[in-house]
Amino acid sequence: MLEVKFSLIAILASLSFVDSSNILLVFALPGKSHGILGDGFVRLLLAAGHEVTSITTYPTRQLHPNLTEVDVSRNLDLSPDKYINIKAVLDKEIDLNNITGLIHAMKNLGNTTFTNENVQKLMMDPSQKFDAVIVEWLFWELSSGLSAVFDCPLIWFSTLEPHWMVTKLIDENLNPAYNPDFMTGNTIPFTFMQRVAELCKQIVTSLFLDFTFVPMEEKLYQVLFGPAAAIRGKSLPSYHDVRFNASLMLGNSHVSLGQATRLPQSYKPIAGYHIDPDLKPLPENLKKIFDNDTTGVIYFSMGSSLKSKDMPEKLKKELLKMFGTLKHTVLWKFEDVLTDLPTNVHIVKWAPQPSILAHPKTILFITHGGLLSTTETVHFGVPIIGIPVFADQFNNVDRAINKGFAKRVDLSYTMADDLKVAIEEIISNPRYAAKVKELSLIYHDRPVSPDKELVHWIEHVIKTKGAPHLRSPALFVPWYQKVYLDLAALILIGLLAIKIVIKQLFCSKGRTTSQKKNN
Ligand SMILES: *[C@@H]1O[C@H](CO)[C@@H](O)[C@H](O)[C@H]1NC(C)=O
């Protein structure tokens, strides 16, 4: 039996070898969730028999004959985790929604990633060849330069639900009248003022990007990628031509999680691909907690970047006291030791989140509302209470509320009481759980699972040499033509001309009559 299995694997391996491609992945952002998203690509592409070179902030050091990891873990020094913590946000010491700051952080990230000696070694080696390069977009378009260096198709991976800053790279801006920017926290339908704010946000951000950020990136692009192109005897194409030349965008999104956004052919939603269908069994300590529970488990985690231990002492005490008054089991992912635990509250330093959410006894998830958490909660069908802290978390939570499977509690020194009210509402009212189960059905009811789709479209791009047939024609039409400004100008000129002609006729007629009178 074992032999049969082995020869089968050998045959499969040799079959896939025929179509094996060499793929470069760039998941260089510091932030554990970006690492998890990158790991999903590595896992699926290796399983499909491809060779993977992965530029990663979180090297797994797994030994696989087809995997080469290019370690940029030094990027962790730039991690926002260093200054984003719950207490600092509570005390309003940092403004996380400051787009200028975020974008300058991205400049540093470009520098540290591409001057890293491991990446330099890869770029400056002309024998390195790739069939496609896949880069994660998060304000950060510089990595697209690798497609110019290695002269291969570019595939974006977009971390969030589709928004105008990414759709413009493969198609055009989304209409701000019904598509929120990912930072504004508005949800549709917009009020008049929200609609105006969305428009202003797009215009102001676009001006900032076009006149400040992109020129800065363009200089970096020349400096960082120029030598690698020169070593291959080429000169770099313009940064604009590279950024807008992607073959495909794989999006960490799905209609069950976001809204029914109008999307181009070159955008493929693959949310959920990162969840390994082989769920790991719960570790012994957690299994015992679940086995002993009789009333349902509430799981509380602020994600992997935000640490519950950074909460102010008073807040921790109040939360513990409040959890103690509940009749349910509370499982709190907490990175430190807590004393005086009520008997129904359990602290775990590390939690296998998918396995916990998958457990039928889990009745509620209290989360910071990161995109991976909101995805996983729909995947497993658990209602949430969101405590958003920064960036897209506000939008994710508000979207979940709009969809009807969530409540929001704002981070504050006195949030324990609000949290209790929200917990009681979600647990006593069955509509939240029913709604998330309904969305879970929509989420799972796809003709092809997201992991298969991911592999299929990457292979499709490689097979069709960059999939030019998927490219949106909107990319090649200037904005003034899209809104027919040229036609409007023509009509205006026409009307003016008619007006002048009429005036001329009228005036000359008037003149002749008055001339006649004078005579
Ligand atoms: C754009 O992409 C296509 C397909 O991958 C490639 O052949 C072409 O050289 C690229 N152009 C630029 C300017 O990068």
Ligand as a Chemical Component Dictionary entry (heavy atoms), coordinates in Angstrom:
data_LIG
# 
_chem_comp.id                   LIG 
_chem_comp.type                 NON-POLYMER 
_chem_comp.pdbx_formal_charge   0 
_chem_comp.three_letter_code    LIG 
# 
loop_
_chem_comp_atom.comp_id 
_chem_comp_atom.atom_id 
_chem_comp_atom.alt_atom_id 
_chem_comp_atom.type_symbol 
_chem_comp_atom.charge 
_chem_comp_atom.model_Cartn_x 
_chem_comp_atom.model_Cartn_y 
_chem_comp_atom.model_Cartn_z 
_chem_comp_atom.pdbx_ordinal 
LIG C1 C1 C 0 3.875 44.434 -19.741 1  
LIG O1 O1 O 0 3.529 43.078 -19.550 2  
LIG C2 C2 C 0 3.722 42.250 -20.661 3  
LIG C3 C3 C 0 3.209 40.863 -20.309 4  
LIG O2 O2 O 0 3.744 40.404 -19.129 5  
LIG C4 C4 C 0 5.192 42.258 -21.061 6  
LIG O3 O3 O 0 5.373 41.476 -22.227 7  
LIG C5 C5 C 0 5.637 43.695 -21.306 8  
LIG O4 O4 O 0 7.032 43.735 -21.537 9  
LIG C6 C6 C 0 5.349 44.558 -20.091 10 
LIG N1 N1 N 0 5.664 45.955 -20.361 11 
LIG C7 C7 C 0 6.285 46.742 -19.489 12 
LIG C8 C8 C 0 6.503 48.155 -19.886 13 
LIG O5 O5 O 0 6.650 46.330 -18.407 14 
# 
loop_
_chem_comp_bond.comp_id 
_chem_comp_bond.atom_id_1 
_chem_comp_bond.atom_id_2 
_chem_comp_bond.value_order 
_chem_comp_bond.pdbx_ordinal 
LIG C1 O1 SING 1  
LIG C1 C6 SING 2  
LIG O1 C2 SING 3  
LIG C2 C3 SING 4  
LIG C2 C4 SING 5  
LIG C3 O2 SING 6  
LIG C4 O3 SING 7  
LIG C4 C5 SING 8  
LIG C5 O4 SING 9  
LIG C5 C6 SING 10 
LIG C6 N1 SING 11 
LIG N1 C7 SING 12 
LIG C7 C8 SING 13 
LIG C7 O5 DOUB 14 
# 
